Amino acid sequence: RKAGGTIDFSPADVSREEDVTALISGALEAHGRLGCAINNAGTEQLSEVAEGTESASDDLIATDLKGLFFCLKHEIRAMRASSGGAILNMSSVTSSITAAPANGLYAATKGGVNGLTKAAAIEVGKDNISVNALAFAAIDIPGSMIWRYLDEQKVPPEALTQAFPVGRMGRPEELVAAAMYLCSDEARFCTGTTLVLDGGFAAQ
């Protein structure tokens, strides 16, 4: 974000390393350093394991896992060249924590996100760089993955909300608050962890 409230936007395909390199270089040119990065690019392919296709699996892995690897690689290099920073990888409760029908490959990639988060955190801890993941579930944002999943799987929204001990979906501001904390200086001693934001769902 620039002074005056304007926001820079640079389109990039994170599955292409040259796009990620250009994205990070552009951020450094515009702002001088990279103090914080949130890796949020993602997609999903809904199909049962026995019905999945090679092309769909390639697309999902390229974005959700290989794309994260490219982002981490170049974000870490940029932060090492300055005074450190914070990296947050958006994961999902549908990962190594739980799973859902027709979403197995997505769960596998998000489990990979958690693993990459831990490995990177260990590697860069002494560089004043924190690396964490945020595994969230069912944030009530129109048009988001959870609403597409409910529609395609013909799951009524009330059935979903009843599955959460808090009795509702998460609010966008709750997701933002968790992300802001993990990217703040106050959370720098918190690294290599996956914070679960799911209204108590996984605790069941």
N, C-alpha and C positions, 0 to 999 in steps of 0.2 A: 504494500500500500504506500502510495506517495503522499507527500504533504498536500493538504487540501482535500483528502478523502478519495482521490482517484485511485483506481486499482489497475496495475499492469496485468495484461493477459497475453500469454504466448501459447498457441496451440502446439501440442506435441503428442506423438504416439510413443508411449513409454516402452513399448516392445521393440523399439528401434533405438539402439544405443546412441546413434548420431543425433537423434532428436533430444534425448536426455542431456547429452553433452551441450548442445546449443541452448537448452533451457536453463541449465545451471550457469553457463557462461553469460547469458543475458541477464540473469538475476544479479550476478556479481558486477557486471558492467553498470547496471542501473542503481545498485544499492551499496556497492563497495565490499560487502561481505554477506555470507549466508549464516545467519544466527539461528534459524529455526527452519525445519522442513517437515511438512506433513504429507506422507505418501498415501493418497486416497484413491488413485485410479484403480478401477476394478470392473469386472464383468462376471456374469455367471451363465452357465449353460444347464438348463433344467432337463435332466433325463435320468432314468434309472441306469445303474452301472451296466447292466446287460444290453441296454439300448443305445449307449453313447456312440458317437462317431469320432473318427480320428481328427477330422477338421475342427470339430467343436472343441475337442480336448486341447488341440494345439493352440487355438485362439485363446482359450481361458488361461492356460499355463503361460503363454507369451505375455499376457497383460498382468495377471495377478501375481505371478511368481518371478518370471524373468524380468518383467518391468520393474518390480521392486528391487531386484538385484542391481539393475543398472542405476536406479535412483540412489540407492544406498552407496554404491561405488563412487559416484561423482559428488554426492553431498558430503561424504566423509572427506574426500580429497579437498573440497572447498573449505570445509570447517577446520581441517588440520592446517591449512595455510593461513588461518587467522587465529582467533582466540577460542576456538571450540564452538559448541552450540548444542542444540537439542533436535533429535529426529524422532518423529512419531509415525509409526506404521499402522494404518487402519486394518484391523483384523476383524474377526467375527466370532460370536459364540458358536456359530456353525463352523467349527474348526477342530482342534484337538480336544475341545471341551464337550461338545455335543455334535450331533449330526441330524440331518433331516432327509426324508425320502426325496428322491430325484435330484439330490444336491450333493452327491458324494464327492465328485471331483472338485467342486468349489470348496468343500470342507477340507479336502486334501491340500489345496493350494493355501488356504488360510492356516492350516497347521504348519505349512512351510514358512509362511510369514512369521509365525511365532518363533520357529527355529532360527531363521535368519536374524531376527531381532536379538535373540540371545547371543548368537555367535558374534554379531557386529558389536554388541555392547561390551563384550569381553575384550575384543580387539582394540577398541578405541577409548576405553575408560580412562587411560592415563593422558589422553589428548584433550580432556575437559569436554568430551562429547558424550551425551546420554542418548541411548537408543531404547525406546519402549514401544509397546504395541497396545492398542485399545480394541478389545474384543467386545463389540456391542451387539445388541439384538433389538429388532423391531422398533426403530425410531420412527415416529409418525411424521413422515415427510411425503407429501403427495408425489406419486410417480417414482418413488424409490424402489429398490430391489424387493423389499419386503412386501410392498403392495402388488408388484408384478407377480411375485411368488404366490400370494394368496389368490390372485385372480386365475393364474394358470393351473393351480392345484385345486381350485374350487373350494377353498377353505374360507368359511365366513369369518369376518374380522372379530366377532364376539368370541368365537372359539379360540382365537389366538390370545385375546386379552385375558380370558379365563385361565390360560395356561401360566400366566405370570402371577407370582404371589402378591405383587402390588396391585394387580387387577387392572392394569392399563399398559399401553405402549409407552415407550420413552419419548420425552419431548426434545426437540432440537436443541434448546438452550442447555439441557442437561448434558448432551453430547459435547457441545461447545465448551462447557465449563470443565469437563474432564480433560479435553484436548488442551485447553489453555493451561491447565495446571501442569500437565506432563511436558509442555513446551517452556515452562517458566524456569527462572533461575532457582526458585524455591524447591523445585523437584529434581535438581541436578544429582542428588545422592540416590535418586530412584532411577535405576537403569537395568536393562535386561529383563524387565518384567512385562507381563501382559495384564493390564487392568481390565477387569470384567465389569461391563455396564449393561446389566440385563434384567433389572427388576427382580432379582432372586431366582431367575429361571434355572440356571445351572446348579444352584444349591439344592434343588429337588432330586 
